Amino acid sequence: MNYHWNWGIFWEVSPDGVSTYFDTLMAGTAWTLATALSAWVLALALGLAVGIARTLDNRIVAAFGNTYVELFRNIPLLVQMFLWYFVMPEVLPVAAGAWLKARPDAAFFTAVMALAFFTSARVAVQVSAGIEALPRGLSQAATALGLQGAQTYRFILLPIACRLILPPLTSEFLNIIKNSSVALTIGLVELTASARAIQEFSFQVFEAFSAATLIYLVINMVVAYLMQLLEKRVAVPGFTVAAAKGH
């Protein structure tokens, strides 16, 4: 049996009788971007806080940071997605759990939380590695200038460390976009789920997933390009990871 190619499928009307299959793909792309960007903002904030905690002299705080990383980094994302979606509403107070389950966008919020916590553990490792890569003379100089611990992190360590870890952070940003596809398992109709829906209704499996692949590729290439521009713009001349480790 020969496969019947039909690249014009995207301009045909979908089963809802209103939109085309192209509209379905664009809607899925919008949900993918909304999920990934929302999760990234939260992951970056949590990752910075936990990464800093792992480098503090306070053993209790550092232990909390390390435990956080090991917990969320070592549980598969799919398992975490199911835990957030199926288990969390049951753990919450009855009223809160019922409210969450009744929300039409519950899958979106669940996906954002699962992706954020999973990715934040990886970001935390990058942040702590960036801080530890800096020469100790920076902290000592800050102390000599009379800066407190929080001020040292805010004005000296973090600004430099964040510049050093931009390349690995770019990888994590790209990963969170790709990992958002796991959200289809809890009912979020993002890009991969949209391609799957097109395939199921039209039976044009190659066209549907080829289009989704191309969209993912374009999005990630744009993100990588923008992050490269940002890296060049904020780079500290003569200050690299290799230079930092050499001190």
N, C-alpha and C positions, 0 to 999 in steps of 0.2 A: 504493500500500500504506500503510495507516494504522498508526501506531505504537501498540502496546498498552501503556498505562501500568499499572504495578503497584507502588504504593508499599508494598505489603505484602511485597515481595520480601525485605526485611531480616529478617523473622521466619521465613523458610523455611529449611530445613536445607540447608547447603552440601554439595558433593559428598563431603566427608569423612565425612558421615553422623553427625557428632557436634555440631558447632557450627552456629550460624545465620550468615547473611551479616552480620548486625549484629555478631556476635562477630568476624567477619573484619575489619570496619571498625575495631572497638575495638583489636584486636591491631595493626593497621597504625598506628593513632594512637599506641599505646604505643611502637612502634619509631620513629616520627617524633619523638616527644618525647625518647626516650632518645638518639637520634642527634644531634638538635639541641642538647640541653642538654650532652651530653658534648663535642661539638665547640665549643660556645660557651665552656665553661670553659677548654679548651686554647687557643682563639683569643684569648681575653681575656688569658691569661698571656703568650702569645707576642707579641701586639700591644702590650702594655705594655712588654715588654723591647725590642722592635724600635723602638717609638715613642720611647722614651727614648734609645736608641742614635743615632737620627737627629738628636737635638738636642745631642749632646755635642760638645765642642770637638775631641776626638780624630778626625782626618780618616779614619783607617783604620776605626774603629768606625762612624762616621757613614756611610762609603761602604758598609760591609757592610749597614747598615740600609736604605739607599736601594736597594741591589741586591736585597735580599730583597723589598722592596715591589714593585719593578718586575717581578721574576720571577714572584711568585705572583699579583700583581694583573692582569697582562696575558695570562696563559694562561687560556683559557676553563675554567670549572669542569668541564664534561663531559670535556674532554681530561685535566685533572688527575685526575679520577676514574678514567679508564681507565689512566693511567700508574701510579697507586697500586695498582690492582687487578691489572693484567696484567704490568706491567714491573717493579715493585718486587720481587716474589717472585723474579724471575729475576736481579736485581742483587744481592740478599742472598746470603750464603753458602748453599751447597746445603742444609745441614741446616735453617737458619732459613727459607729459602724454602719448603722442603717442609712444614715445620711450619705456616707461615702458610696455605699453600694447602689443607692438610688440615683446618683448623679449620672447624667448621660455621658459626661466626659471623664468618668472614673478611670477608664483605661489610660487616658492621656496622663492624668496626674500620677497614676501608679507607675507608668513607664518612666516618667521624669524622675520620680524618687528612686526607682531601682537603678536607672542609669547613673544618676548623680552620685549615689553612695558607692556604687561599684567603681566608678571612674575616680571619685575623690580619693580613694585609697591609693590608686596609682599616681595621682597628682601629688599626694602627700609624700610619696617616696621620692619623686623628682624634686620637690621643694626642699626636703631635708638633705638630699644629696647635693643640691646646689649650694645650700648654706654651708654644709660641711666641707665643700670644695674650696671655700674662700680661705685666704690666709688668715691665721689667727691675729696677725698684727692689726687687722681692721677693728676687731673687737677691743683689742688693747688700746688702740688709738682713741676709740670712742669713749672708753672708760677714762682715759687721761684727759679728755676734753670735758668730762663731767656729765656725759650722757647716761641716762638710766637704761635698764635692759630693754624696755619697750621702745625707747627712742632709738637705741642702737639697731634694733630689728627694722623699725619703720624707716629710718633715714639712711641707713648704711647697708645692712646685710641684705634685706629683701630687695631693694632696688637693683643691686648688682646681681644677686642670685637669680632673680626672675629673668634678667637679660641672658644669663648663662643657660638657663633651662628652656628657652623658647623653642629650640628644635624638638626636644622630647615632648614638650607641651603641645606642639603642633601635631605630633603623632597621636597623642591622646585625644585631641580635638577631632582628628580624622576618624579615630576609632569609635568615638561616641556617635558620630554620624552613621557609620556602618552598623554599629551595635544596635541602633534604634530599630533595625529590622526585626529584632527579637520580639518587639512589642506586638507583632502580629499574632503571637501566641495567646495574648490576652484580649484580643479583639480590636486593637487600634488599627484603623485602616490607613497605615502609612504607605510609603512607596512600594515596598515589597508586597504588602497585602493587596494594594491596588493592582499590581501586575498579576498577582494570583487570581484576583477577581475577574480581570479581563480574560485570562486564560480559561477560567472555568466557564464563562458565559459564551466566549467566542471560539474556544478551542484553538486559538492561535498562540500557542505556548511560546514559540521561539520569538515572535514579534514582541509579545508582552514583556518578556524578561530581557530581551535585547534592549528595548527602550529603557527599562528600569536600570539596566547596567550602564547605559550611556549617561543617564541622568546622574547616577551616583558618581561616575567618573568625572563629569563636568563639575559637579559640586565640590568634590574633593580637590580637583586641580585648582579651582578658584581659591579655595581655602588655603591650600599649600602656597599658592602664589602670593596671596595677601599676607600670610604669615612670614614669608621670606622678605617681603618689603618692610614689614614691621621689625623683623630682626635686624635688618640693615640700618633702619632708622634709629633704633634705640641702642645699637651696639656701642660699647665703650672701647674706643681705640686702644689696642694693645692689651686688652683684658679679655682673655679667653679661658675656657675651662682648663686647658693644658697649662696656661700661665698660672692660674690660681693654684693648681695642684703642685706646681713647682716651687711654691713658697713655703 
